[in-house]
Amino acid sequence: MPAKTYPRTPDGRYFVVRGRLWRCSNPALGEQERAALTKTLMRARRAVGAALKIADAEALASARADVNAAKIALGERGPAWWTDGAADYNRHLARNTPYAAWFETVGGDPT
């Protein structure tokens, strides 16, 4: 089954899910680095699930910290990876940002 694709803003900074902007990974990362960080992220997400399953609060906190660190390294969280001084609208509703008009042209997000 192919991966679901989501609308991406024209500047490539965000993708949209259920009307909300989510920051894309830093495109300046090399393919090997991105792959290694993605592998680390997936491992950390599995650790979150395992910790939840056994109700281990300490392991859960550690796994969530690992998820956050991987997302920061990918550029999806933390300081914005672009350098033009534009504001970061990560996690904002697209309709409440400068991307609102663009979002309407792509038909909004049907999910």
Secondary structure by P-SEA (a helix, b strand, c coil): cccccccccccccccccccbbbbcccccccaaaaaaaaaaaaaaaaaaaaaaaaccaaaaaaaaaaaaaaaaaaccccccccccccccccccccccccaaaaaaaaccccc
